């Protein structure tokens, strides 16, 4: 239950001020991120769990939508703050599907259809998702389109079941990547929920057999557009992993400081101190790597693929280790439903496996060096 003595901040008011964010960094931007983080933590910590209208009112659905389309005109740096807090709270929201869709739409050629989709997403009137297979490390789409009809299948697609529109990256008859916009109930399109161990996430199998939609094209190099979309997805999960790692470290330090054994806190034992120190090192390195990846994406740095691969590999592998250590240090309590540690551990394991495993991303990094 919310503390009645705590002042509740209006997320919508922050959304209005976010639209006036400075073009460059600096103290003002740091303060903006701190405030966004504080509001997100407050909103996600309320009971009952936050609803979709509340996320829309907070402006999260339109963070990266241009201001002239009623968005906040922010960058991936601001989105990353929200994604990290979603991981910290292990929140079950369709935000990731919206983040991927907004990023993909921003890569397409400007036009009436694209702008309408962006504006509707920002206002919350539309809940889009991207048919990006979560079980693939590469950006190659598993769909093909000819004469406006899509054929293909993708698994582990985020937030597709709840989506009003599905954005399907596909190869046209000439082998050029395009994006096909499909209605959620389009004929020839089947979206089936895909149960996973992590109950905080909504994943689906998307199958298209002649589904008809409108074809939109990338504004720049289509192959580069697909790569940027793939990097965005991997970076988003790295942010999520960072948030849940931070939550597990804080919860564990608090627990071992109060849980007593043999007449003193278990946190005073050397073995426990070393385990907590290892967790802190993992989280600290993750924070630096994720920060570098987020900055590279926000600034459209050519080195973004390398930064993202480093962040995804370390953050998601580290999150499983941190959450696993948290469960051990919580003792028997760590295995109970009441502790909530198991929720973060299962989410960390899913983050590790989707959009490229740590081994997949290390293999990408190894390609930089000639044999």
C-alpha positions in Angstrom: 0.0 0.0 0.0 1.2 3.5 -0.8 2.5 5.6 2.1 -0.2 8.3 2.6 2.5 10.6 3.9 4.5 10.5 0.8 3.9 13.1 -1.9 2.7 11.5 -5.1 4.2 13.1 -8.1 2.2 13.5 -11.3 3.9 11.5 -14.1 2.0 13.6 -16.7 3.6 16.7 -15.4 7.0 15.2 -16.0 6.0 14.2 -19.5 5.2 17.8 -20.3 8.6 19.0 -19.0 10.4 16.2 -20.8 9.3 17.7 -24.1 11.4 20.7 -23.2 14.6 18.6 -22.7 17.9 20.2 -23.9 19.3 19.0 -27.1 22.6 18.1 -25.5 23.7 16.6 -22.2 24.9 18.4 -19.1 23.5 19.1 -15.7 20.0 19.8 -16.9 19.8 16.4 -18.7 21.2 14.6 -15.6 18.5 16.2 -13.5 15.9 15.1 -16.0 17.1 11.5 -15.8 17.1 11.6 -12.0 13.6 12.9 -11.9 12.4 10.4 -14.6 14.0 7.6 -12.6 12.4 8.7 -9.3 8.9 9.0 -10.9 9.3 5.6 -12.7 10.3 3.9 -9.4 7.4 5.5 -7.6 4.9 4.5 -10.3 6.1 0.9 -10.6 6.2 0.5 -6.9 2.5 1.2 -6.4 -0.1 -1.4 -5.5 -2.0 -2.7 -7.4 0.4 -3.0 -10.3 0.5 -0.1 -12.8 -1.9 -0.2 -15.7 -1.6 0.7 -19.3 -3.5 4.0 -19.0 -1.1 5.0 -16.2 1.9 4.4 -18.5 0.3 6.4 -21.2 -0.4 9.3 -18.8 3.3 9.1 -17.8 4.3 9.7 -21.4 6.3 6.5 -21.7 4.6 5.4 -24.9 5.7 8.6 -26.6 9.2 9.2 -25.2 11.0 9.0 -28.5 8.1 10.2 -30.7 8.9 13.7 -32.2 7.3 16.6 -30.4 5.3 17.6 -33.6 3.6 14.3 -33.3 2.6 14.9 -29.7 5.6 12.9 -28.3 8.3 13.9 -25.9 11.0 14.2 -28.5 13.4 12.4 -26.2 16.1 9.8 -27.1 17.0 6.2 -26.2 18.9 7.6 -23.2 15.6 8.6 -21.6 13.9 5.3 -22.7 16.8 3.4 -21.1 16.0 5.0 -17.7 12.5 3.6 -17.9 13.6 0.2 -19.1 16.1 -0.1 -16.2 13.3 0.7 -13.7 11.0 -1.9 -15.4 13.7 -4.5 -14.8 14.3 -3.4 -11.2 10.5 -3.8 -10.5 10.2 -6.9 -12.7 7.1 -5.2 -14.0 4.8 -7.0 -16.4 4.0 -4.2 -18.9 3.9 -4.1 -22.7 6.5 -1.3 -22.7 9.2 -3.2 -24.5 7.0 -4.0 -27.5 6.2 -0.3 -27.7 9.8 0.7 -27.4 10.8 -1.6 -30.3 7.9 -0.3 -32.4 8.7 3.3 -31.8 12.3 2.8 -32.7 11.4 0.9 -35.9 8.9 3.5 -37.0 11.5 6.2 -36.5 13.8 4.4 -39.0 11.2 4.4 -41.8 10.6 7.0 -44.5 8.4 9.9 -43.2 4.9 9.8 -44.5 1.3 9.9 -43.6 1.0 6.3 -42.5 4.2 6.3 -40.5 3.4 9.6 -38.8 -0.1 8.5 -38.0 1.2 5.3 -36.3 3.8 7.3 -34.3 1.2 9.8 -33.1 -1.3 7.1 -32.2 1.4 5.2 -30.2 2.3 8.4 -28.3 -1.3 9.0 -27.3 -1.9 5.4 -26.3 -4.6 5.0 -28.9 -2.5 2.3 -30.5 -0.5 -0.6 -29.0 2.0 -1.7 -31.6 4.5 -4.6 -31.5 7.3 -5.7 -33.8 7.5 -9.3 -35.1 11.2 -9.6 -34.2 12.1 -13.1 -33.3 13.5 -13.1 -29.8 15.3 -16.5 -30.3 17.6 -15.1 -33.1 20.9 -13.2 -32.6 20.9 -11.9 -36.2 18.7 -9.2 -37.7 17.7 -11.3 -40.7 13.9 -11.3 -40.8 12.1 -14.7 -41.1 9.3 -13.1 -43.2 8.9 -12.5 -46.9 6.4 -10.2 -48.7 5.2 -10.2 -52.3 2.3 -8.1 -53.6 1.6 -6.9 -50.1 1.1 -10.5 -48.7 3.4 -11.7 -45.9 4.6 -15.3 -45.3 6.7 -16.4 -42.4 6.9 -17.4 -38.7 8.6 -15.9 -35.7 8.8 -17.1 -32.1 9.3 -15.3 -28.8 7.8 -12.0 -30.1 7.3 -9.5 -27.4 3.8 -8.1 -26.6 2.2 -9.3 -29.9 -0.9 -10.8 -28.3 -2.1 -7.4 -26.9 -1.0 -5.4 -30.0 -3.4 -3.5 -32.2 -0.8 -3.3 -35.0 2.0 -5.6 -35.9 5.1 -4.3 -37.6 6.6 -7.1 -39.6 10.2 -6.7 -40.9 10.3 -8.7 -44.1 12.3 -9.2 -47.4 10.5 -8.1 -50.5 10.6 -9.8 -53.9 14.0 -8.2 -54.6 15.4 -9.3 -51.2 15.3 -5.7 -49.8 14.2 -5.4 -46.2 10.9 -3.6 -45.7 8.3 -3.3 -42.9 4.7 -4.5 -43.4 2.0 -3.0 -41.1 -0.6 -5.6 -40.2 -3.8 -5.3 -38.1 -3.8 -7.6 -35.1 -6.8 -9.5 -36.5 -5.7 -9.5 -40.1 -6.8 -12.5 -42.2 -3.9 -15.0 -42.6 -2.2 -13.8 -39.4 -2.1 -16.0 -36.3 -0.8 -14.8 -33.0 -0.5 -17.5 -30.3 0.6 -16.8 -26.8 3.9 -18.6 -25.9 4.2 -19.6 -22.2 7.6 -19.1 -20.7 9.1 -19.6 -17.2 9.0 -15.8 -16.7 5.4 -14.9 -16.0 6.1 -11.1 -16.1 6.6 -11.2 -19.9 4.1 -11.7 -22.7 5.6 -13.6 -25.7 4.0 -15.1 -28.8 4.4 -17.1 -31.9 3.5 -15.0 -35.0 2.6 -16.9 -38.1 1.7 -15.2 -41.4 0.3 -17.1 -44.4 -0.7 -14.5 -47.0 -1.6 -11.8 -44.5 -2.1 -8.5 -46.4 -0.8 -5.2 -45.1 0.8 -1.9 -46.1 4.4 -1.9 -47.0 6.7 0.8 -45.6 10.3 1.3 -46.5 13.4 2.3 -44.5 14.6 5.9 -44.7 18.2 4.9 -45.1 20.1 1.7 -45.7 17.6 -1.1 -45.1 20.2 -3.6 -43.8 21.6 -0.9 -41.4 18.0 -0.3 -40.3 17.6 -4.0 -39.4 20.9 -4.0 -37.6 19.9 -0.9 -35.5 16.6 -2.5 -34.6 18.4 -5.7 -33.5 20.9 -3.6 -31.4 18.0 -1.7 -29.8 16.3 -4.9 -28.7 19.5 -6.3 -27.2 20.3 -3.0 -25.5 16.8 -2.9 -24.1 17.2 -6.3 -22.4 20.6 -5.2 -21.1 18.9 -2.3 -19.4 16.4 -4.6 -17.9 19.1 -6.9 -16.7 20.9 -4.0 -15.1 17.7 -2.9 -13.2 17.0 -6.4 -11.8 20.7 -6.8 -10.8 20.6 -3.6 -8.9 17.4 -4.7 -7.2 18.8 -8.0 -6.2 22.0 -6.5 -4.8 20.1 -4.0 -2.7 17.6 -6.6 -1.4 20.4 -9.0 -0.5 22.6 -6.4 1.3 19.5 -5.3 3.3 18.6 -8.9 4.2 22.0 -10.1 5.3 22.3 -7.0 7.5 19.2 -8.0 9.5 19.2 -11.8 9.3 21.0 -13.2 12.4 22.7 -16.5 12.9 24.9 -17.5 15.9 23.9 -14.3 17.5 25.1 -11.9 14.8 24.0 -10.7 11.3 25.0 -13.1 8.6 26.3 -10.1 6.7 29.3 -10.0 9.1 30.6 -13.4 7.9 33.5 -13.1 5.6 32.1 -15.5 3.0 28.9 -13.5 2.8 30.9 -10.2 2.5 32.9 -11.7 -0.4 29.7 -12.8 -2.2 28.1 -9.4 -1.8 31.4 -7.7 -3.1 31.3 -10.0 -6.1 27.7 -8.9 -6.8 28.7 -5.3 -6.5 31.6 -5.7 -9.0 29.2 -7.4 -11.4 26.6 -4.6 -11.1 29.2 -1.8 -11.4 30.8 -3.2 -14.6 27.3 -3.8 -16.0 26.3 -0.2 -15.3 29.3 1.1 -17.2 28.8 -1.2 -20.2 25.1 -0.5 -20.4 25.7 3.2 -20.2 28.1 3.1 -23.1 25.7 1.1 -25.2 22.8 3.4 -24.5 24.9 6.5 -25.3 26.1 4.9 -28.6 22.5 4.1 -29.7 21.2 7.5 -28.6 24.0 9.3 -30.5 23.8 6.9 -33.5 27.5 6.1 -33.0 29.0 3.7 -35.6 30.5 1.8 -32.7 27.1 0.9 -31.3 27.1 -2.8 -32.4 30.3 -3.4 -30.4 29.0 -1.5 -27.4 25.7 -3.3 -27.4 27.3 -6.7 -27.8 29.6 -6.1 -24.8 26.7 -4.8 -22.7 24.2 -7.6 -23.6 26.8 -10.3 -23.0 28.0 -9.0 -19.6 24.7 -7.6 -18.3 22.5 -10.6 -19.0 25.0 -13.2 -17.9 25.8 -11.2 -14.8 22.1 -10.8 -13.9 21.6 -14.5 -13.7 24.7 -14.8 -11.4 23.6 -11.9 -9.2 20.0 -13.2 -8.9 21.3 -16.7 -8.2 23.6 -15.4 -5.5 20.8 -13.4 -4.0 18.7 -16.6 -3.7 21.5 -18.4 -2.0 22.2 -15.6 0.5 18.5 -15.3 1.3 18.7 -18.9 2.5 15.4 -20.8 2.7 13.5 -17.5 2.4 15.0 -17.0 -1.1 13.0 -20.0 -2.4 9.6 -18.7 -1.2 7.1 -16.9 -3.2 7.0 -14.1 -0.6 10.6 -13.1 -1.2 10.2 -12.3 -4.9 13.8 -13.4 -5.6 12.6 -16.2 -7.9 10.7 -13.6 -10.1 13.9 -11.7 -10.8 15.9 -14.9 -11.4 13.5 -16.2 -14.0 13.4 -12.8 -15.7 17.2 -12.7 -15.7 17.3 -16.2 -17.3 14.9 -15.1 -20.1 16.9 -11.8 -20.7 20.0 -13.9 -21.1 18.5 -16.2 -23.8 16.6 -13.7 -26.0 18.1 -11.5 -28.8 21.4 -13.3 -28.7 23.0 -15.2 -25.8 26.2 -14.1 -24.2 28.0 -16.6 -26.4 26.4 -15.2 -29.5 27.4 -11.6 -28.7 31.0 -12.6 -27.8 31.2 -14.3 -31.2 30.2 -11.0 -32.8 32.9 -9.3 -30.8 35.5 -11.9 -31.9 34.8 -11.1 -35.6 36.7 -7.8 -35.0 39.9 -9.7 -34.8 41.5 -11.4 -37.9 42.5 -15.0 -37.5 
